[in-house]
């Protein structure tokens, strides 16, 4: 089994509501780590924040306690200097990982942030070009690699990115921000690589569109996700779900 962190995707939630639900999931699912998608409403922000990070972090830390690891993902909303300016806030609330502080194409900005921070700076979910991965790793612009198995083009290419990270002494946690097949893929990748990070990403959101894709569904029990033991991916894909799904078809004339 692989330890999981609970990944909150909500940006439209109050500090009180977020704090209460994370504390509840700590107690019912056994999560020992959570990731907040929060930040500030900067010109680079792709999603508006109902509540900014300096209000959200104190409430969540107080509710979940000091023994829970907290991660923060700001989806590239800062310049390098803006990200570095958050060091005090993140340090005060014992955040252990800072994900995608700057836009993913601004590698030099991210490298500057990583060099300035003592906590882990991570990224890579948006990057699908293996040449770009080579550059990222050579620059050591992040401390921890986060390829997305679907975005990067499959398990083979994700494994190549993970191996690049391993060769550079970097850990790897695949990006898996919803409970569709991507989390299943990430679980298998985590189990297969020697440089897997301390937890896998597991969304705590009720993604209605992702329900019924496969069975048995992955569950978090005592903070762990068990690796399915069946053949292949270890699950059975629901052909009825596939038949009813919206899809695009490309044909050669």
Secondary structure by P-SEA (a helix, b strand, c coil): ccccccccccccccaaaaaaaaaaaaaaccccbbbbccccccccccccccccaaaaaaaaaaaacccbbbbbbccccccaaaaaaaaaaaaaaccccccccccccaaaaaaaaaaacccbbbbccccccaaaaaaaaaaccccbbbbcccccccaaaaaaaaaaaaaacbbbbcccccccaaaaaaaaaaacccccccbbbbbcccccccccccccccccccccccccccccccccccaaaaaaccbbbbbcc
